[in-house]
Amino acid sequence: MTSRNSTTRSELVYEKVRREILYGTLPPGSRLRFVDLANRFTVSQSVVREALMRLAEQGLAVALPQQGFRVRTLDLADLHEITEARIEIEGLVIRLAIARGDLQWESSVIAAHHILAQTSMMTETGKTNEAWADAHEAFHAAILQGCGNGTLLSIATSLRESASLYRWWSGSITPDPDRDVALEHRQILDAVVARDEMTAMCLIAQHIQRTTDALSAAAAPLEVHN
């Protein structure tokens, strides 16, 4: 029972800290101190360590010899490597999802897109809406879920999360008047529902690259080096 409770507490710490990293509350390079986190969440340091080790395995945190952990630091070269990997991996995963996904999977993708389409991308203050970001990730996750390969899905998810750090690191991106993100998502959905593997692969590659180009332009003046 103690072990189960410990695992549950570790999961809660993991989810809280993970979200704070992904949404920029804990910026790149921030120290993740065992004592501070243990006191904050009212858990033992061993529970915190377990949660931080999971974050390190996913590339969101870095273990420092004799110093604990910190949020990973970022640079544009890393972003471009992640982008190249994402295009290759997500292209493969979306192809498999279209080939293997059943009607239930297709319905989940349509439902996820409906939520995304009904959620405003920006807040009144001009910041990226966290609810939209959640819906955006849920839509892409729903598509990839149909691949039927847990290993590939895990890799694709980890790469997407690493990339999402840059969205918050770079701050709010001024919307490109020549880019219709909602249309991009609709076209991806249409290709998935039509079971058009090649079109879906091309569209997801373009979608990822356009986002990287926007992030690169916004983040260049703020670049943080390891």
C-alpha angles and dihedrals in degrees: 000000000000091000092050092049090048091052091050092051091047090051091053092049090046093052094046096047092041091055092047090052094047093048097045098248085122102041125211113289095022115149115243103209119197095215095048094048093043091053093044095052096031093236136120122273089245089061090051091048091053091051093047092048089057090051090050091051088056093049095247095110135030126219113230117205108253090347106078120232141321135190109268116264120231142220136174095249088059091049092054092049090050090049093052091049092046093052091052097042099039090046090056094043094049090050091053092045092055091047096046107025117112131212092274090055092048090051091051091053092050091048092049091050091050091057091046093049091051095050122087113239096212133042123230088262092057096254125129108270110242090211089056091048089053091048090046093054091044091054094051091042090053091054094049093045091077095065094093093217114107094191095054091043091053092050093047092048093049091051092048091052092049089052093048090063088069093055091064096033092058093048125225112342117222105244113254107236089209093055125078105194092178090055091049090055092046091051091049090050092049091051091049094049090046088052089233101156099181095048092047091050092050093046095049090049091051091046093052094045094049091052091049091050090053093046092048092054093047097042102042095090090049099046114155117204127209 
